Amino acid sequence: MKGTNRFKRNWKKSLRIFFLAGMLGLAACSRGVILNKTCHAPQGAWSYKDPIVFECYVEDTTIEYDAIFSIKHRDDYRWSNAFFLITTVFPDMETRVDTLECLLANRSGKWIGHRYGKYHGIRFLYKQGIRFPQNGEYRFEVRHAMREDLYEILTVGMKISPH
């Protein structure tokens, strides 16, 4: 019995240490991340008129950031790519629009990215080594530019983290 109790105490102690190390690791990985959000596309059809909006607050304008754009789509998506218009609204309300083409399939038609059953997820480098010119609240409005309502795109995400 004494050996069993000692084993349980050591096991619980090991679990606590492992849990704390994991939490510290997660905190270190997310340090400096100013945006990490995934939004569901509108139910049914996603119209090009309906933006998906991301907001973040920038405090330090001296840090370089990378912006990652991600989407998850169904197997029955009709095209091998997708175009997005990303409007950045700066704290002083100035706007800038970028066009992002996301290649979703290779030349032979095979989906690129990770497969999750009948879904596919893929990430794209949207901007690398950017510096925000002003501190304050930034808004990113994402619209697709596919000329038809989209039924097959399920989620859109954006992550902005230090370079």
Contact map, one row per residue, 1 for C-alpha under 8 A:
1111100000000000000000000000000000000000000000000000000000000000000000000000000000000000000000000000000000000000000000000000000000000000000000000000000000000000000
1111110000000000000000000000000000000000000000000000000000000000000000000000000000000000000000000000000000000000000000000000000000000000000000000000000000000000000
1111111000000000000000000000000000000000000000000000000000000000000000000000000000000000000000000000000000000000000000000000000000000000000000000000000000000000000
1111111100000000000000000000000000000000000000000000000000000000000000000000000000000000000000000000000000000000000000000000000000000000000000000000000000000000000
1111111110000000000000000000000000000000000000000000000000000000000000000000000000000000000000000000000000000000000000000000000000000000000000000000000000000000000
0111111111000000000000000000000000000000000000000000000000000000000000000000000000000000000000000000000000000000000000000000000000000000000000000000000000000000000
0011111111100000000000000000000000000000000000000000000000000000000000000000000000000000000000000000000000000000000000000000000000000000000000000000000000000000000
0001111111110000000000000000000000000000000000000000000000000000000000000000000000000000000000000000000000000000000000000000000000000000000000000000000000000000000
0000111111111000000000000000000000000000000000000000000000000000000000000000000000000000000000000000000000000000000000000000000000000000000000000000000000000000000
0000011111111100000000000000000000000000000000000000000000000000000000000000000000000000000000000000000000000000000000000000000000000000000000000000000000000000000
0000001111111110000000000000000000000000000000000000000000000000000000000000000000000000000000000000000000000000000000000000000000000000000000000000000000000000000
0000000111111111000000000000000000000000000000000000000000000000000000000000000000000000000000000000000000000000000000000000000000000000000000000000000000000000000
0000000011111111100000000000000000000000000000000000000000000000000000000000000000000000000000000000000000000000000000000000000000000000000000000000000000000000000
0000000001111111110000000000000000000000000000000000000000000000000000000000000000000000000000000000000000000000000000000000000000000000000000000000000000000000000
0000000000111111111000000000000000000000000000000000000000000000000000000000000000000000000000000000000000000000000000000000000000000000000000000000000000000000000
0000000000011111111100000000000000000000000000000000000000000000000000000000000000000000000000000000000000000000000000000000000000000000000000000000000000000000000
0000000000001111111110000000000000000000000000000000000000000000000000000000000000000000000000000000000000000000000000000000000000000000000000000000000000000000000
0000000000000111111111000000000000000000000000000000000000000000000000000000000000000000000000000000000000000000000000000000000000000000000000000000000000000000000
0000000000000011111111100000000000000000000000000000000000000000000000000000000000000000000000000000000000000000000000000000000000000000000000000000000000000000000
0000000000000001111111110000000000000000000000000000000000000000000000000000000000000000000000000000000000000000000000000000000000000000000000000000000000000000000
0000000000000000111111111000000000000000000000000000000000000000000000000000000000000000000000000000000000000000000000000000000000000000000000000000000000000000000
0000000000000000011111111100000000000000000000000000000000000000000000000000000000000000000000000000000000000000000000000000000000000000000000000000000000000000000
0000000000000000001111111110000000000000000000000000000000000000000000000000000000000000000000000000000000000000000000000000000000000000000000000000000000000000000
0000000000000000000111111111000000000000000000000000000000000000000000000000000000000000000000000000000000000000000000000000000000000000000000000000000000000000000
0000000000000000000011111111100000000000000000000000000000000000000000000000000000000000000000000000000000000000000000000000000000000000000000000000000000000000000
0000000000000000000001111111110000000000000000000000000000000000000000000000000000000000000000000000000000000000000000000000000000000000000000000000000000000000000
0000000000000000000000111111111000000000000000000000000000000000000000000000000000000000000000000000000000000000000000000000000000000000000000000000000000000000000
0000000000000000000000011111111000000000000000000000000000000000000000000000000000000000000000000000000000000000000000000000000000000000000000000000000000000000000
0000000000000000000000001111111000000000000000000000000000000000000000000000000000000000000000000000000000000000000000000000000000000000000000000000000000000000000
0000000000000000000000000111111110000000000000000000000000000000000000000000000000000000000000000000000000000000000000000000000000000000000000000000000000000000000
0000000000000000000000000011111110000000000000000000000000000000000000000000000000000000000000000000000000000000000000000000000000000000000000000000000000000000000
0000000000000000000000000000011111000000000000000000000000000000000000000000000000000000000000000000000000000000000000000000000000000000000000000000000000000000110
0000000000000000000000000000011111110000000000000000000000000000000000000000000000000000000000000000000000000000000000000000000000000000000000000000000000000011110
0000000000000000000000000000000111110000000000000000000111000000000000000000000000000000000000000000000000000000000000000000000000000000000000000000000000000011100
0000000000000000000000000000000011111000000000000000001100000000000000000000000000000000000000000000000000000000000000000000000000000000000000000000000000000111100
0000000000000000000000000000000011111100000000000000000000000000000000000000000000000000000000000000000000000000000000000000000000000000000000000000000000001111000
0000000000000000000000000000000000111110000000000000010000000000000000000000000000000000000000000000000000000000000000000000000000000000000000000000000000001110000
0000000000000000000000000000000000011111000000000000000000000000000000000000000000000000000000000000000000000000000000000000000000000000000000000000000000111100000
0000000000000000000000000000000000001111100000000001000000000000000000000000000000000000000000000000000000000000000000000000000000000000000000000000000000111000000
0000000000000000000000000000000000000111111000000000000000000000000000000000000000000000000000000000000000000000000000000000000000000000000000000000000001110000000
0000000000000000000000000000000000000011111001000001000000000000000000000000000000000000000000000000000000000000000000000000000000000000000000000000000011110000000
0000000000000000000000000000000000000001111111000000000000000000000000000000000000000000000000000000000000000000000000000000000000000000000000000000000000000000000
0000000000000000000000000000000000000001111111000000000000000000000000000000000000000000000000000000000000000000000000000000000000000000000000000000000000000000000
0000000000000000000000000000000000000000011111000000000000000000000000000000000000000000000000000000000000000000000000000000000000000000000000000000001000000000000
0000000000000000000000000000000000000000011111100000000000000000000000000000000000000000000000000000000000000000000000000000000000000000000000000000111000000000000
0000000000000000000000000000000000000000111111110100000000000000000000000000000000000000000000000000000000000000000000000000000000000000000000000000111010000000000
0000000000000000000000000000000000000000000011111100000000000000000000000000000000000000000000000000000000000000000000000000000000000000000000010001110000000000000
0000000000000000000000000000000000000000000001111110000000000000000000000000000000000000000000000000000000000000000000000000000000000000000000111111100000000000000
0000000000000000000000000000000000000000000000111110000000000000000000000000000000000000000000000000000000000000000000000000000000000000000000100000000000000000000
0000000000000000000000000000000000000000000001111111000000000000000000000000000000000000000000000000000000000000000000000000000000000000000000100000000000000000000
0000000000000000000000000000000000000000000000011111100000000000000000000000000000000000000000000000000000000000000000000000000000000000000011100000000000000000000
0000000000000000000000000000000000000010100000000111110000000000000000000000000000000000000000000000000000000000000000000000000000000000000011100000000000010000000
0000000000000000000000000000000000000000000000000011111000000000000000000000000000000000000000000000000000000000000000000000000000000000001111000000000000000000000
0000000000000000000000000000000000001000000000000001111100000000000000000000000000000000000000000000000000000000000000000000000000000000001110000000000000000100000
0000000000000000000000000000000000100000000000000000111110000000000000000000000000000000000000000000000000000000000000000000000000000000111100000000000000000000000
0000000000000000000000000000000001100000000000000000011111000000000000000000000000000000000000000000000000000000000000000000000000000000111000000000000000000000000
0000000000000000000000000000000001000000000000000000001111100000000000000000000000000000000000000000000000000000000000000000000000000011110000000000000000000000000
0000000000000000000000000000000001000000000000000000000111111000000000000000000000000000000000000000000000000000000000000000000000010111110000000000000000000000000
0000000000000000000000000000000000000000000000000000000011111000000000000000000000000000000000000000000000000000000000000000000000000011000000000000000000000000000
0000000000000000000000000000000000000000000000000000000001111110000000000000000000000000000000000000000000000000000000000000000000000010000000000000000000000000000
0000000000000000000000000000000000000000000000000000000001111110000000000000000000000000000000000000000000000000000000000000000000111110000000000000000000000000000
0000000000000000000000000000000000000000000000000000000000011111000000000000000000000000000000000000000000000000000000000000000000110000000000000000000000000000000
0000000000000000000000000000000000000000000000000000000000011111100000000000000000000000000000000000000000000000000000000000000000100000000000000000000000000000011
0000000000000000000000000000000000000000000000000000000000000111110000000000000000000000000000000000000000000000000000000000000011110000000000000000000000000000011
0000000000000000000000000000000000000000000000000000000000000011111000000000000000000000000000000000000000000000000000000000000111100000000000000000000000000001111
0000000000000000000000000000000000000000000000000000000000000001111100000000000000000000000000000000000000000000000000000000111111000000000000000000000000000001111
0000000000000000000000000000000000000000000000000000000000000000111110000000000000000000000000000000000000000000000000000000111100000000000000000000000000000111100
0000000000000000000000000000000000000000000000000000000000000000011111000000000000000000000000000000000000000000000000000011111000000000000000000000000000000111000
0000000000000000000000000000000000000000000000000000000000000000001111100000000000000000000000000000000000000000000000000011110000000000000000000000000000011110000
0000000000000000000000000000000000000000000000000000000000000000000111110000000000000000000000000000000000000000000000001111000000000000000000000000000000011100000
0000000000000000000000000000000000000000000000000000000000000000000011111000000000000000000000000000000000000000000000001110000000000000000000000000000011111000000
0000000000000000000000000000000000000000000000000000000000000000000001111100000000000000000000000000000000000000000000111100000000000000000000000000000011110000000
0000000000000000000000000000000000000000000000000000000000000000000000111110100000000000000000000000000000000000000000111000000000000000000000000000000111100000000
0000000000000000000000000000000000000000000000000000000000000000000000011111100000000000000000000000000000000000000001110000000000000000000000000000000111000000000
0000000000000000000000000000000000000000000000000000000000000000000000001111100000000000000000000000000000000000000001110000000000000000000000000000000100000000000
0000000000000000000000000000000000000000000000000000000000000000000000000111110000000000000000000000000000000000000000000000000000000000000000000000000100000000000
0000000000000000000000000000000000000000000000000000000000000000000000001111111000000000000000000000000000000000000000000000000000000000000000000000000110000000000
0000000000000000000000000000000000000000000000000000000000000000000000000001111100000000000000000000000000000000000000000000000000000000000000000000000000000000000
0000000000000000000000000000000000000000000000000000000000000000000000000000111111000000000000000000000000000000000000000000000000000000000000000000000000000000000
0000000000000000000000000000000000000000000000000000000000000000000000000000011111000000000000000000001111001010000000000000000000000000000000000000000000000000000
0000000000000000000000000000000000000000000000000000000000000000000000000000001111100000000000000000111110000000000000000000000000000000000000000000000000000000000
0000000000000000000000000000000000000000000000000000000000000000000000000000001111110000000000000000111100000000000000000000000000000000000000011100000000000000000
0000000000000000000000000000000000000000000000000000000000000000000000000000000011111000000000000011110000000000000000000000000000000000000000011100000000000000000
0000000000000000000000000000000000000000000000000000000000000000000000000000000001111100000000000011110000000000000000000000000000000000000001111100000000000000000
0000000000000000000000000000000000000000000000000000000000000000000000000000000000111110000000001111000000000000000000000000000000000000000011111000000000000000000
0000000000000000000000000000000000000000000000000000000000000000000000000000000000011111000000001111000000000000000000000000000000000000000111100000000000000000000
0000000000000000000000000000000000000000000000000000000000000000000000000000000000001111100000111100000000000000000000000000000000000000001111000000000000000000000
0000000000000000000000000000000000000000000000000000000000000000000000000000000000000111110000111000000000000000000000000000000000000000011110000000000000000000000
0000000000000000000000000000000000000000000000000000000000000000000000000000000000000011111011110000000000000000000000000000000000000000011100000000000000000000000
0000000000000000000000000000000000000000000000000000000000000000000000000000000000000001111111100000000000000000000000000000000000000101111000000000000000000000000
0000000000000000000000000000000000000000000000000000000000000000000000000000000000000000111111000000000000000000000000000000000000000111110000000000000000000000000
0000000000000000000000000000000000000000000000000000000000000000000000000000000000000000011111000000000000000000000000000000000000000000000000000000000000000000000
0000000000000000000000000000000000000000000000000000000000000000000000000000000000000000111111100000000000000000000000000000000000000000000000000000000000000000000
0000000000000000000000000000000000000000000000000000000000000000000000000000000000000000111111110000000000000000000000000000000000000000000000000000000000000000000
0000000000000000000000000000000000000000000000000000000000000000000000000000000000000011110011111000000000000000000000000000000000000000000000000000000000000000000
0000000000000000000000000000000000000000000000000000000000000000000000000000000000000011100001111100000000000000000000000000000000000000000000000000000000000000000
0000000000000000000000000000000000000000000000000000000000000000000000000000000000001111000000111110000000000000000000000000000000000000000000000000000000000000000
0000000000000000000000000000000000000000000000000000000000000000000000000000000000001110000000011111000000000000000000000000000000000000000000000000000000000000000
0000000000000000000000000000000000000000000000000000000000000000000000000000000000111100000000001111100000000000000000000000000000000000000000000000000000000000000
0000000000000000000000000000000000000000000000000000000000000000000000000000000000111100000000000111110000000000000000000000010000000000000000000000000000000000000
0000000000000000000000000000000000000000000000000000000000000000000000000000000011110000000000000011111000000000000000000000000000000000000000000000000000000000000
0000000000000000000000000000000000000000000000000000000000000000000000000000000011110000000000000001111100000000000000000001000000000000000000000000000000000000000
0000000000000000000000000000000000000000000000000000000000000000000000000000000111000000000000000000111111000001000000000000000000000000000000000000000000000000000
0000000000000000000000000000000000000000000000000000000000000000000000000000000111000000000000000000011111000011100000000100000000000000000000000000000000000000000
0000000000000000000000000000000000000000000000000000000000000000000000000000000110000000000000000000001111111111000000000000000000000000000000000000000000000000000
0000000000000000000000000000000000000000000000000000000000000000000000000000000100000000000000000000001111111111000000000000000000000000000000000000000000000000000
0000000000000000000000000000000000000000000000000000000000000000000000000000000000000000000000000000000011111100000000000000000000000000000000000000000000000000000
0000000000000000000000000000000000000000000000000000000000000000000000000000000000000000000000000000000011111100000000000000000000000000000000000000000000000000000
0000000000000000000000000000000000000000000000000000000000000000000000000000000100000000000000000000000011111110000000000000000000000000000000000000000000000000000
0000000000000000000000000000000000000000000000000000000000000000000000000000000000000000000000000000000011111111000000000000000000000000000000000000000000000000000
0000000000000000000000000000000000000000000000000000000000000000000000000000000100000000000000000000000111001111100000010000000000000000000000000000000000000000000
0000000000000000000000000000000000000000000000000000000000000000000000000000000000000000000000000000001111000111110000010100000000000000000000000000000000000000000
0000000000000000000000000000000000000000000000000000000000000000000000000000000000000000000000000000000100000011111000011110000000000000000000000000000000000000000
0000000000000000000000000000000000000000000000000000000000000000000000000000000000000000000000000000000000000001111100011100000000000000000000000000000000000000000
0000000000000000000000000000000000000000000000000000000000000000000000000000000000000000000000000000000000000000111111111000000000000000000000000000000000000000000
0000000000000000000000000000000000000000000000000000000000000000000000000000000000000000000000000000000000000000011111111000000000000000000000000000000000000000000
0000000000000000000000000000000000000000000000000000000000000000000000000000000000000000000000000000000000000000001111110000000000000000000000000000000000000000000
0000000000000000000000000000000000000000000000000000000000000000000000000110000000000000000000000000000000000000001111110000000000000000000000000000000000000000000
0000000000000000000000000000000000000000000000000000000000000000000000011110000000000000000000000000000000000000001111111000000000000000000000000000000000000000000
0000000000000000000000000000000000000000000000000000000000000000000000011110000000000000000000000000000000000011111111111100000000000000000000000000000000000000000
0000000000000000000000000000000000000000000000000000000000000000000001111000000000000000000000000000000000000000111100111110000000000000000000000000000000000000000
0000000000000000000000000000000000000000000000000000000000000000000001110000000000000000000000000000000100000001110000011111000000000000000000000000000000000000000
0000000000000000000000000000000000000000000000000000000000000000000111100000000000000000000000000000000000000000100000001111100000000000000000000000000000000000000
0000000000000000000000000000000000000000000000000000000000000000000111000000000000000000000000000000010000000000000000000111110000000000000000000000000000000000000
0000000000000000000000000000000000000000000000000000000000000000011110000000000000000000000000000000000000000000000000000011111100000000000000000000000000000000000
0000000000000000000000000000000000000000000000000000000000000000011110000000000000000000000000000001000000000000000000000001111100000000000000000000000000000000000
0000000000000000000000000000000000000000000000000000000000000000011100000000000000000000000000000000000000000000000000000000111111000000000000000000000000000000000
0000000000000000000000000000000000000000000000000000000000000000111000000000000000000000000000000000000000000000000000000000111111000000000000000000000000000000001
0000000000000000000000000000000000000000000000000000000000000001110000000000000000000000000000000000000000000000000000000000001111100000000000000000000000000000001
0000000000000000000000000000000000000000000000000000000000000001110000000000000000000000000000000000000000000000000000000000001111110000000000000000000000000000000
0000000000000000000000000000000000000000000000000000000000001111100000000000000000000000000000000000000000000000000000000000000011111000000000000000000000000000000
0000000000000000000000000000000000000000000000000000000001001101000000000000000000000000000000000000000000000000000000000000000001111110000000000000000000000000000
0000000000000000000000000000000000000000000000000000000000001000000000000000000000000000000000000000000000000000000000000000000000111110000000000000000000000000000
0000000000000000000000000000000000000000000000000000000001001000000000000000000000000000011000000000000000000000000000000000000000011111000000000000000000000000000
0000000000000000000000000000000000000000000000000000000011111000000000000000000000000000001000000000000000000000000000000000000000011111100000000000000000000000000
0000000000000000000000000000000000000000000000000000000011100000000000000000000000000000011000000000000000000000000000000000000000000111110000000000000000000000000
0000000000000000000000000000000000000000000000000000001111000000000000000000000000000000011000000000000000000000000000000000000000000011111000000000000000000000000
0000000000000000000000000000000000000000000000000000001111000000000000000000000000000001111000000000000000000000000000000000000000000001111100000000000000000000000
0000000000000000000000000000000000000000000000000000111100000000000000000000000000000011110000000000000000000000000000000000000000000000111110000000000000000000000
0000000000000000000000000000000000000000000000000000111000000000000000000000000000000111100000000000000000000000000000000000000000000000011111000000000000000000000
0000000000000000000000000000000000000000000000000011110000000000000000000000000000001111000000000000000000000000000000000000000000000000001111100000000000000000000
0000000000000000000000000000000000000000000000000011100000000000000000000000000000011110000000000000000000000000000000000000000000000000000111110000000000000000000
0000000000000000000000000000000000000000000000011111000000000000000000000000000000011100000000000000000000000000000000000000000000000000000011111000000000000000000
0000000000000000000000000000000000000000000000110000000000000000000000000000000001111000000000000000000000000000000000000000000000000000000001111100000000000000000
0000000000000000000000000000000000000000000000010000000000000000000000000000000001111000000000000000000000000000000000000000000000000000000000111110000000000000000
0000000000000000000000000000000000000000000000010000000000000000000000000000000001110000000000000000000000000000000000000000000000000000000000011111110000000000000
0000000000000000000000000000000000000000000000010000000000000000000000000000000000000000000000000000000000000000000000000000000000000000000000001111100000000000000
0000000000000000000000000000000000000000000000110000000000000000000000000000000000000000000000000000000000000000000000000000000000000000000000000111110000000000000
0000000000000000000000000000000000000000000011110000000000000000000000000000000000000000000000000000000000000000000000000000000000000000000000000111111000000000000
0000000000000000000000000000000000000000000011100000000000000000000000000000000000000000000000000000000000000000000000000000000000000000000000000101111110000000000
0000000000000000000000000000000000000000000111000000000000000000000000000000000000000000000000000000000000000000000000000000000000000000000000000000111111000000000
0000000000000000000000000000000000000000000000000000000000000000000000001111100000000000000000000000000000000000000000000000000000000000000000000000011111000000000
0000000000000000000000000000000000000000100001000000000000000000000000111100100000000000000000000000000000000000000000000000000000000000000000000000011111110000000
0000000000000000000000000000000000000001100000000000000000000000000000111100000000000000000000000000000000000000000000000000000000000000000000000000001111110000000
0000000000000000000000000000000000000111100000000000000000000000000000111000000000000000000000000000000000000000000000000000000000000000000000000000000011111000000
0000000000000000000000000000000000000111100000000001000000000000000011110000000000000000000000000000000000000000000000000000000000000000000000000000000011111100000
0000000000000000000000000000000000011110000000000000000000000000000011100000000000000000000000000000000000000000000000000000000000000000000000000000000000111110000
0000000000000000000000000000000000111100000000000000010000000000001111000000000000000000000000000000000000000000000000000000000000000000000000000000000000011111000
0000000000000000000000000000000011111000000000000000000000000000001110000000000000000000000000000000000000000000000000000000000000000000000000000000000000001111100
0000000000000000000000000000000011110000000000000000000000000000111100000000000000000000000000000000000000000000000000000000000000000000000000000000000000000111110
0000000000000000000000000000000111100000000000000000000000000000111000000000000000000000000000000000000000000000000000000000000000000000000000000000000000000011111
0000000000000000000000000000000110000000000000000000000000000011110000000000000000000000000000000000000000000000000000000000000000000000000000000000000000000001111
0000000000000000000000000000000000000000000000000000000000000011110000000000000000000000000000000000000000000000000000000000000110000000000000000000000000000000111
